[in-house]
Amino acid sequence: MISDSACANVLQPEVLHAIASAVDITKAGSLEEGTTPLIAALQRSFLRAAQVLLDAGADVNALSKDGMTWPLAAAAHSTADAGMVWLLGHGELLTLANRNGAAPAHLLAAAGPGCKPSAGTSAEPAKFCCRWLRRIIATEPSLLDARDETDQTPLLAAVLAASETGAATLLELGADVGLVTTTGGTVLCRSCGYDLLSIVPRCCRRAHRRLARLQQLLCHSDVGNIC
């Protein structure tokens, strides 16, 4: 595995410019399935190198060969605010998803406990993920309850990753606590199953409010004349 120091040397803009005269610096090697040069640069917040790669034709929305990651996912996993801002300023699509249908909201919701801040960043993973969840969903509200290929929404992804802060943020933003997956899974059941008991009362309160609103609507409709 290449060390950070070795990677830093290779990703120096001057070195990249020199290499670019001989090869396409935007393409991953034939054996590199899970990364690209731009993804590698964003993982370490090397924004000068990222700019050189962009100028050479790198695509900020290009998935890795295995279809599992892309530049925004790399910046999110390294809790790099500067990388996130840089990507959004250069046309990153918030609706982009990996081959499993996981969009940025899914990744941020589940990433808090497993984030690895890159050198030079001081963001606390949980706070970073919650902050960017709010920003992304404010920009693309449809992502709040978007389902991936495994029928998971960002809220379910947070619960399965035992990310209490991610789940709490999504509940605050209005995520649907009443959703049921195709296999019958619910947020409440999985919160209990994954020992995320702190959000159970919030789920119950939200569900109770939804039921109360539904009863109120029925009472004022033709169906609810018995009220």
C-alpha positions as CSV (number, residue, x, y, z in Angstrom):
1,M,0.0,0.0,0.0
2,I,1.3,3.5,-0.9
3,S,2.0,5.6,2.2
4,D,0.5,9.1,2.5
5,S,4.0,10.7,2.2
6,A,4.7,8.8,-1.0
7,C,1.3,9.6,-2.4
8,A,1.8,13.3,-1.5
9,N,5.0,13.3,-3.5
10,V,3.3,11.7,-6.6
11,L,0.3,14.1,-6.3
12,Q,2.4,17.3,-6.3
13,P,1.1,19.5,-9.1
14,E,4.6,19.9,-10.6
15,V,5.0,16.1,-10.7
16,L,1.6,15.6,-12.2
17,H,2.3,18.2,-14.9
18,A,5.5,16.3,-15.8
19,I,3.7,12.9,-15.9
20,A,0.9,14.4,-18.0
21,S,3.2,15.0,-20.9
22,A,3.6,11.2,-21.2
23,V,0.4,9.5,-20.0
24,D,-3.2,10.2,-19.2
25,I,-3.1,11.2,-15.6
26,T,-6.9,11.1,-15.1
27,K,-7.2,7.3,-15.6
28,A,-6.8,4.7,-12.9
29,G,-4.3,1.8,-13.5
30,S,-5.5,-1.4,-15.0
31,L,-5.5,-3.1,-11.6
32,E,-7.1,-0.3,-9.7
33,E,-10.7,-1.1,-9.3
34,G,-11.7,1.1,-6.3
35,T,-10.1,4.4,-7.0
36,T,-9.0,7.0,-9.6
37,P,-6.3,9.7,-9.4
38,L,-9.0,12.3,-8.6
39,I,-10.5,10.1,-5.8
40,A,-7.0,9.6,-4.4
41,A,-6.4,13.3,-4.3
42,L,-9.7,14.1,-2.6
43,Q,-9.1,11.4,0.0
44,R,-6.1,13.4,1.2
45,S,-7.5,16.8,0.5
46,F,-4.8,17.6,-2.1
47,L,-6.8,20.3,-3.9
48,R,-4.0,21.6,-6.0
49,A,-3.4,18.2,-7.4
50,A,-7.2,17.8,-7.9
51,Q,-7.2,21.0,-9.9
52,V,-4.4,19.8,-12.1
53,L,-6.3,16.5,-12.7
54,L,-9.5,18.5,-13.5
55,D,-7.6,20.7,-15.9
56,A,-6.3,17.5,-17.6
57,G,-9.9,16.3,-18.1
58,A,-10.8,14.4,-14.9
59,D,-14.5,14.0,-14.3
60,V,-15.7,15.0,-10.8
61,N,-18.7,12.7,-11.3
62,A,-16.8,9.6,-12.5
63,L,-17.2,6.4,-10.4
64,S,-14.3,4.1,-9.8
65,K,-14.2,1.0,-12.0
66,D,-15.9,-1.1,-9.4
67,G,-18.7,1.4,-9.3
68,M,-18.6,1.8,-5.5
69,T,-17.0,5.2,-4.9
70,W,-16.5,8.7,-6.5
71,P,-14.8,12.0,-5.6
72,L,-17.5,13.3,-3.3
73,A,-17.7,10.1,-1.4
74,A,-13.9,10.3,-0.9
75,A,-14.1,13.9,0.4
76,A,-16.9,12.9,2.7
77,H,-15.1,9.9,4.1
78,S,-12.1,12.1,4.9
79,T,-14.3,14.8,6.5
80,A,-12.8,17.4,4.2
81,D,-15.0,20.5,4.1
82,A,-12.6,22.2,1.6
83,G,-12.9,19.1,-0.7
84,M,-16.7,19.1,-0.5
85,V,-16.9,22.8,-1.4
86,W,-14.4,22.4,-4.2
87,L,-16.3,19.6,-5.8
88,L,-19.7,21.3,-5.6
89,G,-18.1,24.4,-7.1
90,H,-16.9,22.2,-10.1
91,G,-20.2,20.5,-11.0
92,E,-20.4,17.6,-8.6
93,L,-23.9,16.1,-8.8
94,L,-25.6,15.5,-5.4
95,T,-27.9,12.9,-7.0
96,L,-25.0,10.7,-8.2
97,A,-25.1,7.2,-6.6
98,N,-22.9,4.2,-6.6
99,R,-23.7,0.9,-8.2
100,N,-25.7,0.0,-5.1
101,G,-27.8,3.1,-5.4
102,A,-26.3,4.8,-2.4
103,A,-26.3,8.6,-2.8
104,P,-24.3,11.1,-0.8
105,A,-27.1,11.3,1.8
106,H,-26.8,7.5,2.5
107,L,-23.0,7.7,2.8
108,L,-23.0,10.7,5.1
109,A,-25.8,9.2,7.3
110,A,-23.8,6.1,7.8
111,A,-20.3,7.4,7.7
112,G,-19.9,9.2,11.0
113,P,-18.5,6.3,13.1
114,G,-16.2,5.2,10.3
115,C,-14.8,8.5,8.9
116,K,-11.1,8.9,8.8
117,P,-10.1,12.6,8.8
118,S,-7.4,13.4,6.3
119,A,-4.2,15.2,7.4
120,G,-4.8,18.9,7.8
121,T,-8.5,18.6,8.5
122,S,-9.9,19.2,12.0
123,A,-13.6,18.4,11.4
124,E,-15.1,16.0,14.0
125,P,-16.6,13.2,11.9
126,A,-20.1,13.2,13.4
127,K,-20.5,17.0,13.2
128,F,-19.1,17.1,9.7
129,C,-21.5,14.4,8.5
130,C,-24.5,16.1,10.1
131,R,-23.6,19.5,8.8
132,W,-23.3,18.2,5.2
133,L,-26.4,16.1,5.5
134,R,-28.3,19.3,6.2
135,R,-26.7,21.1,3.3
136,I,-27.2,18.3,0.8
137,I,-30.8,17.6,1.7
138,A,-31.6,21.4,1.7
139,T,-30.3,21.5,-1.9
140,E,-31.8,18.1,-2.9
141,P,-34.9,17.4,-0.7
142,S,-35.7,14.2,-2.7
143,L,-32.6,12.6,-1.1
144,L,-34.1,12.6,2.4
145,D,-36.1,9.4,1.8
146,A,-34.4,8.1,-1.3
147,R,-34.0,4.3,-1.4
148,D,-30.9,2.5,-2.6
149,E,-30.8,-0.9,-4.4
150,T,-31.2,-2.7,-1.0
151,D,-34.3,-0.6,-0.2
152,Q,-32.5,1.4,2.4
153,T,-33.1,5.1,3.0
154,P,-30.5,7.4,4.6
155,L,-32.3,7.0,7.9
156,L,-32.1,3.2,7.7
157,A,-28.5,3.4,6.6
158,A,-27.7,5.5,9.7
159,V,-29.5,3.0,12.0
160,L,-27.7,0.0,10.4
161,A,-24.4,1.8,11.0
162,A,-25.3,2.7,14.6
163,S,-24.8,6.4,13.8
164,E,-26.9,8.1,16.5
165,T,-26.1,11.6,15.3
166,G,-26.8,10.7,11.7
167,A,-30.2,9.2,12.6
168,A,-31.1,12.2,14.9
169,T,-30.2,14.7,12.2
170,L,-32.4,12.9,9.6
171,L,-35.3,12.7,12.1
172,E,-34.9,16.4,12.7
173,L,-35.0,17.0,8.9
174,G,-38.3,15.1,8.7
175,A,-37.2,11.6,7.5
176,D,-40.0,9.1,7.3
177,V,-40.1,6.9,10.4
178,G,-43.0,4.9,9.2
179,L,-41.4,3.5,6.1
180,V,-41.4,-0.2,5.5
181,T,-38.9,-2.0,3.3
182,T,-39.8,-4.7,0.8
183,T,-38.7,-7.3,3.4
184,G,-40.9,-5.8,6.1
185,G,-38.1,-3.9,8.0
186,T,-39.0,-0.7,9.9
187,V,-36.9,2.0,11.4
188,L,-38.2,1.3,14.9
189,C,-37.5,-2.4,14.8
190,R,-34.0,-2.0,13.4
191,S,-33.2,0.8,16.0
192,C,-34.0,-1.8,18.7
193,G,-32.1,-4.5,16.9
194,Y,-29.0,-2.4,16.5
195,D,-29.0,-1.1,20.0
196,L,-29.8,2.4,18.9
197,L,-32.3,2.9,21.7
198,S,-31.7,6.6,22.1
199,I,-33.7,7.4,18.9
200,V,-36.5,5.0,19.7
201,P,-38.5,7.6,21.7
202,R,-38.1,10.1,18.9
203,C,-39.4,7.5,16.4
204,C,-42.4,6.8,18.7
205,R,-43.2,10.5,19.1
206,R,-42.9,11.1,15.4
207,A,-45.1,8.1,14.6
208,H,-47.7,9.2,17.2
209,R,-47.9,12.7,15.7
210,R,-48.3,11.2,12.2
211,L,-51.1,9.0,13.5
212,A,-52.8,12.0,15.2
213,R,-52.7,14.0,12.0
214,L,-54.1,11.1,10.1
215,Q,-57.0,10.7,12.5
216,Q,-57.6,14.5,12.3
217,L,-57.7,14.3,8.5
218,L,-60.1,11.4,8.6
219,C,-62.4,13.1,11.0
220,H,-62.7,16.0,8.6
221,S,-63.3,13.9,5.5
222,D,-66.4,12.1,4.2
223,V,-64.8,8.8,5.3
224,G,-64.6,10.1,8.8
225,N,-68.2,11.3,9.3
226,I,-68.4,8.9,12.3
227,C,-66.2,11.4,14.2
